[in-house]
Structures are given as C-alpha cells and as structure tokens.
C-alpha cells in the first residue's frame, strides 16, 4: 500500500479505509482482501 498519498487525494480518509471503499466499488480490481495489520512486521 502507498501510505505516502496526500490525505486530500483520499478524501481525508485513512489509506486503508480508502482501499476498502474502492474494493466495494470495483471488487474485480483487487486480488487479495484489504486488511489493516497494525504493529511491527514479524
């Protein structure tokens, strides 16, 4: 995910929330489910 997008470009939403909205509008564009995994990578 590109978390460096300006908030104005996303409609002042969190990047993950914007991705979830886009998936609802066009599910055929997404191969995997949109998930938010907060915390450090393991």
N, C-alpha and C positions, 0 to 999 in steps of 0.2 A: 504494500500500500504506500502511496505517496503522501506522507503526513506533512509535507512542506508546502502544500497548497494554501494560498491565502484563504482565510475564513470567508471573505466576501464572495469568492468564487464558488464556495459551497453553500451559499445562502446562510451564512453564520451558524453552521452546524458542525458537530464533530465529524471528522473524516469517516469514521465507521458508520455513523448514522446516515451520512450522505450515501455511502455504498449500499446500505440496506434499502434506502428509498429507490436507488437506481435498480437494484435487483428486483424489487416489486414491480417496477415499470417495464423492465426488459430482462426477464429471467434467462433468456437464451444467450445473453452475453456473458454469463457467469458460469464457470465450470465448477467451482467449489463454493461452499456456503461461506457467507460473510460472518466471521467470528471476531470478537474482541477478546484478546488474551492479555490482560494487564499483568504486569510483573516482569521479572527478568526471564530471559530465554535460558533454557536448560540444555 
